[in-house]
Amino acid sequence: MFETINQYSAVIAIPGFLVAMFALLPVRSWRRRIPLYSGVAIAGVVAMLVLQPGDSTVASDAEARDIIVYGQPVFVEFFSNT
């Protein structure tokens, strides 16, 4: 259970944080509140999708070493499937 929350923490936190922040705004009219909250929720989902890392542009270990040798920056991500 904790692994699932950890893996999807951005999916939970970003829209939840935005909705919580805008829920504190003193908007009394439901005609304004519903579009505001909907827009904030959509912005949170869009922000989450934009911040997702893309697919790898390096196909092999040797290609990554060549890029490092030429002095280009490389992002290396380690993960475990256990």
C-alpha atoms as a printed R data frame, in Angstrom:
   type eleno elety resid chain resno       x      y       z
1  ATOM     1    CA   MET     A     1   0.000  0.000   0.000
2  ATOM     2    CA   PHE     A     2   2.763  2.476   0.917
3  ATOM     3    CA   GLU     A     3   4.598  1.713  -2.342
4  ATOM     4    CA   THR     A     4   1.512  2.644  -4.361
5  ATOM     5    CA   ILE     A     5   1.140  5.952  -2.523
6  ATOM     6    CA   ASN     A     6   4.850  6.631  -2.968
7  ATOM     7    CA   GLN     A     7   4.751  5.804  -6.688
8  ATOM     8    CA   TYR     A     8   1.727  7.989  -7.397
9  ATOM     9    CA   SER     A     9   2.455 10.766  -4.903
10 ATOM    10    CA   ALA     A    10   2.630 13.457  -7.605
11 ATOM    11    CA   VAL     A    11  -0.714 12.343  -9.028
12 ATOM    12    CA   ILE     A    12  -2.253 12.716  -5.588
13 ATOM    13    CA   ALA     A    13  -0.366 15.763  -4.311
14 ATOM    14    CA   ILE     A    14  -0.382 18.229  -7.223
15 ATOM    15    CA   PRO     A    15  -4.127 18.354  -7.944
16 ATOM    16    CA   GLY     A    16  -4.921 17.960  -4.243
17 ATOM    17    CA   PHE     A    17  -2.661 20.850  -3.285
18 ATOM    18    CA   LEU     A    18  -4.094 23.142  -5.940
19 ATOM    19    CA   VAL     A    19  -7.685 22.328  -5.046
20 ATOM    20    CA   ALA     A    20  -6.924 22.804  -1.336
21 ATOM    21    CA   MET     A    21  -5.303 26.187  -1.973
22 ATOM    22    CA   PHE     A    22  -8.203 27.448  -4.048
23 ATOM    23    CA   ALA     A    23 -10.739 25.999  -1.616
24 ATOM    24    CA   LEU     A    24  -9.489 28.556   0.892
25 ATOM    25    CA   LEU     A    25 -10.465 31.448  -1.376
26 ATOM    26    CA   PRO     A    26 -13.549 33.297  -0.132
27 ATOM    27    CA   VAL     A    27 -15.752 32.660  -3.179
28 ATOM    28    CA   ARG     A    28 -19.372 32.578  -2.100
29 ATOM    29    CA   SER     A    29 -21.141 32.121  -5.403
30 ATOM    30    CA   TRP     A    30 -21.481 28.537  -6.668
31 ATOM    31    CA   ARG     A    31 -21.556 29.916 -10.218
32 ATOM    32    CA   ARG     A    32 -17.980 31.073  -9.749
33 ATOM    33    CA   ARG     A    33 -16.821 28.299  -7.428
34 ATOM    34    CA   ILE     A    34 -17.549 25.309  -9.691
35 ATOM    35    CA   PRO     A    35 -15.663 26.625 -12.778
36 ATOM    36    CA   LEU     A    36 -12.817 27.804 -10.542
37 ATOM    37    CA   TYR     A    37 -12.377 24.416  -8.858
38 ATOM    38    CA   SER     A    38 -12.772 22.569 -12.151
39 ATOM    39    CA   GLY     A    39 -10.153 24.778 -13.784
40 ATOM    40    CA   VAL     A    40  -7.752 24.274 -10.907
41 ATOM    41    CA   ALA     A    41  -8.224 20.490 -11.009
42 ATOM    42    CA   ILE     A    42  -7.615 20.469 -14.764
43 ATOM    43    CA   ALA     A    43  -4.509 22.659 -14.299
44 ATOM    44    CA   GLY     A    44  -3.233 20.203 -11.681
45 ATOM    45    CA   VAL     A    45  -3.676 17.227 -14.003
46 ATOM    46    CA   VAL     A    46  -2.016 19.130 -16.859
47 ATOM    47    CA   ALA     A    47   0.889 20.092 -14.568
48 ATOM    48    CA   MET     A    48   1.310 16.458 -13.562
49 ATOM    49    CA   LEU     A    49   1.369 15.333 -17.197
50 ATOM    50    CA   VAL     A    50   3.817 18.053 -18.231
51 ATOM    51    CA   LEU     A    51   6.201 17.177 -15.393
52 ATOM    52    CA   GLN     A    52   6.355 13.484 -16.318
53 ATOM    53    CA   PRO     A    53   9.790 12.395 -17.527
54 ATOM    54    CA   GLY     A    54  10.000 11.442 -21.193
55 ATOM    55    CA   ASP     A    55  11.277  8.281 -22.770
56 ATOM    56    CA   SER     A    56  14.986  7.600 -22.818
57 ATOM    57    CA   THR     A    57  16.981  8.926 -25.748
58 ATOM    58    CA   VAL     A    58  19.867  6.574 -24.980
59 ATOM    59    CA   ALA     A    59  19.443  2.981 -26.101
60 ATOM    60    CA   SER     A    60  22.492  1.357 -24.533
61 ATOM    61    CA   ASP     A    61  25.091  1.649 -21.809
62 ATOM    62    CA   ALA     A    62  27.829  2.278 -24.383
63 ATOM    63    CA   GLU     A    63  25.909  5.142 -25.948
64 ATOM    64    CA   ALA     A    64  25.490  6.771 -22.523
65 ATOM    65    CA   ARG     A    65  29.230  6.476 -21.900
66 ATOM    66    CA   ASP     A    66  29.959  8.124 -25.253
67 ATOM    67    CA   ILE     A    67  27.688 11.033 -24.345
68 ATOM    68    CA   ILE     A    68  29.431 11.418 -20.970
69 ATOM    69    CA   VAL     A    69  32.883 11.331 -22.616
70 ATOM    70    CA   TYR     A    70  31.910 14.217 -24.916
71 ATOM    71    CA   GLY     A    71  30.944 16.318 -21.888
72 ATOM    72    CA   GLN     A    72  27.193 16.456 -22.420
73 ATOM    73    CA   PRO     A    73  25.001 16.321 -19.306
74 ATOM    74    CA   VAL     A    74  23.294 13.000 -18.612
75 ATOM    75    CA   PHE     A    75  20.412 12.272 -16.239
76 ATOM    76    CA   VAL     A    76  20.706  8.817 -14.719
77 ATOM    77    CA   GLU     A    77  17.775  7.338 -12.834
78 ATOM    78    CA   PHE     A    78  18.087  4.236 -10.688
79 ATOM    79    CA   PHE     A    79  15.031  2.229  -9.721
80 ATOM    80    CA   SER     A    80  14.148 -1.139  -8.294
81 ATOM    81    CA   ASN     A    81  11.298 -3.424  -9.294
82 ATOM    82    CA   THR     A    82  11.193 -5.148  -5.934
